Each structure stands twice: as C-alpha cells, then as structure tokens.
C-alpha cells in the first residue's frame, strides 16, 4: 500500500488546527492519507483523509517518542512502510520526527514550507525567506518531514467516506513518564484576540519609549505587542510576544514599528489581513510581507500619529 502517514498534533483532547497543514502537504503528495491519532473524542472536521488509525493509548503516552516508535513498527508490519511520515513543526512534532528518522534511518527535512508536486521537491526557507533550500529524496525509501504552520492548509481536499481502524496490543516503553502540561504565564492582554495590533521592535531604541507607544495604542484602540528582542530586554511581558517562540496572531491590522522582520517574527504575523511596516532600513525583511511600508524613524512617526489622533 502506497500511503502518507500523518501524525496528529493533539493537546488536552484537542485536535489542533495546524494538523491541516500536515494533511495539506499529504494531499499534494497524491497518496492515500493515513492519520494516526491517540484514543479520545477528538473533533476532526472534514473528510480530508482516507484512513484514521486510533491507537489504544492516551495522548501523553502517544507523544512519548519511545512509544511512538513501537506504534510505527506495528503499523509498518501490517501496512508496509509509508512513503512519507509527516509531523507538525512544533516542539512535540520535531521531537517525534527526529526519533523516528534516527531509529528507522530515514532522511529528515524540518520546517518545510513548500512542495512542488511536479518535481517532488520540498522547500525550506532560510534567513527570513531570503533563501530557499531544495530537498529531493534520493531513492525510494520513506522520508520524514515536519511542516511549518500556515503553509499547506489550503491544499486539503475532501476524500469521501473515511475508514477507521484500531491499533491495540503493543508494549509500552519504560523509563520515561509524562508528568504534566505546564501552562505558559498568562498576562492581562490576549494578543491573539486583538483586531488591531501595534507591535514594537528594538528599533524603537529603549524601554523609555514604551509608554508613548502604549499611549498611541490607546488612541488607536489597538493592543500593544512586541518582537522577541523587546521581550528579551524585558520592555514588555512575555505574553505580548509575537513570533514562533511567542504567539501567532491574525489581526485585521498589524502595525509593526521598529521591527526588522526575522523569520521567527514573520511566521507569527504573516497571515494578518493588513500589515503596515515602519523601519529606517529600506532592506528590512518585513517590507517583503507588508501591504504598506514607511521608510523612516518609528519614534518620529509615533509622535506625529499621536498629534494627529489627539487633534
């Protein structure tokens, strides 16, 4: 059987939306799609896969890479090896992918953001999307990929009736035990729900400028957020960080002031409806993603905007 195996990303009984990216790239591979999930009442919307295999373990055991190896061995013994094994590019996805690739001696490509189905080339970006690496498998053996969130969900297609199968009776690994989920610190502001984000970067100069940006955000009815350097310098709380190590946001308006646009930051805000960037550097990567760009001093523009809105 020729198929693509998709390992589900699950948390606290929730089938996460980022799984659609894994299923999307699987659709481009044009093989039967087999989705692997732990036991539980997961809400999986749409008939986007051919087969769902439900393992007889909870998600904490399922996400243990030592157990996941055992699960895969049983699947491959009964169904043969998949052409590609797909994981999300997340903390758990990358851990599982590296264990699988190492144990089964399979090639691994991480953080895949593009795929050419005509040439079977996987694409991975570097240096804020300035360079794209091309990866094509040598030979016919299985390979492992992790998929960047937001890259492939538009490629999912309806498959019709979905077959379900159960996977039971396998030995669990010892020596590694799940303890608990550790929640990130919650702040007073939830930037993921904001319709208008005013986001600042280290280009604003120093922490003393934050109060004026907070005032401007109030005038504009926006929520203040920041890039990682601003959070690392403790100018803003961690809960207000945008990017891969912070929050992914999709506001109607994203006003970036003094942010150059490292790829980690871009990944967290590139799906905003309207991106406005202000930066002194005309070569700043963020201008590649902005709908509108202003080359200039962010602080001077801030003061001008405050004067305008105050009347």
Protein Blocks (a to p, Z undefined) as FASTA:
>chain_A
ZZdddddddeehiacfklmmmmmmmmmnopacdddddedjdddehjfbfbdcddfbdfkl
mmpmklmmmmmmmmmmmnopafbdcddddfklmmmmmmmmmmnopacdehiabdcfklop
acddeehhlaccddddedjbdcdddddehklmmmpccebjadddddehiaddehiacfbd
cdddddfbdfklpcbdcdddfknopamlmmmmmmmmmmnopacdddfklmmnopacfklp
gcjklccdddfbdcdehiaopaklmmmmmmpfbdcdddfblkbmklmmpmbdcdddfklm
mmmmmmmmnZZ
